[in-house]
Amino acid sequence: MNTDADKLGFNVVVSATTSNPTNTNSNSPEKRIADTAEEVALFYKGIEVYIQNIAVDENGNLTGRVANFSNVCSTQYEGLKLGQALSFRYSHVQHVCSRS
């Protein structure tokens, strides 16, 4: 199933471990990120897009809300808006900021 990030053309990490998106057990990368990450960064059209409020949806994909953009002083960038809900896959995650 295509996520919002797939449809919009977000970059993917080619070396990311392939995950079964319907696998919602505690060992899946998606579940670990949802449980431990305060924020993740996705790469989109030359900038990092920071996502917070991360969860796993019924399809096993990650979801969250756009929290900020790197190097952009605006509430929107290329059709994305702060606060917008976004679904994405594990392979879209460029890096993770864990909860302290």
N, C-alpha and C positions, 0 to 999 in steps of 0.2 A: 504494500500500500504506500502511495506517495504521501509524504508529509508536506507541510507548508514550506519547509526549508528546501525540499526537493523541487517543488513547483516554482519557487522563487530563484533557484539556482545558487544556493549557498555552497561554498566549497566543502569537499569531503576530505578526510584524512585517509589517503589510500592505504596506509599501513595499519589502520585501525583494525582491531580484531573483529572478524565477522560475527555478528550476534544474531540470534534468532529472535525477531521482534515480538513473537508471541510467547517467549519464555519470560515470565514475570517472577521466577523464583528468586530467592535472595542472593544467588550467585551470579545473576545476570549483570552485565555492565550497566544497563539502564537502571536497574533497581539500586545498585551501589551508588550511582551518581545521584539519583533522586533522594536517597537516604543521607548522603554525606555532603553534597555540594551546596554551598550558599549561592554560588553563581557559576555559570559556564560562559565561555566565549565561543562564538561561532564566527566564521569569516565570510563576509558578504561584500562584494564589489569594492574590494580594497580596504575595508575597515573591519574591526572586530565589533560584533554586536553582543552585548552582555545580557544574559538571560537569568532571571531569578524566579523564585516560586516554582521550582522544578518538581515534576511528578511524572509518573508513568501512566499513560492512558490505557483504555480497554484493549487497544490493539498492540500494546507493548512498546509504543513509541514514547519518547520523552516530550513533555510539554512544559511551557513556562511563559513568562511575560517579559517583553523587551524592557530592560532597565536602563540601558545607556548605550552610547556609541563611542568608540575611540576616535579622538581627534575631530569630533563634530560637535559644534556648539549649537545644537538645534534639538527640537522635540521630535523631529522626523528625519529620515534619510532614505532616499530612493524608494518611497512608498511604505516604509516601515515607520511605525509611530511608537513612542514610549508608551508602555502599558499594554501594547497589543499582544494578544495570545498568539503563540507560535508552537507548532509541533515540529519535531526534528528527530533525527536518528542519532544513535551513538556515534556513528562515523562523521557526523557534522561537528562534533565537539573538538575544538582546537586545544583548549585547556580548561582546567577546573580549579575553582577557589573553594577549598573545603571549609566547613564550619570549624571554628576554634574549639 
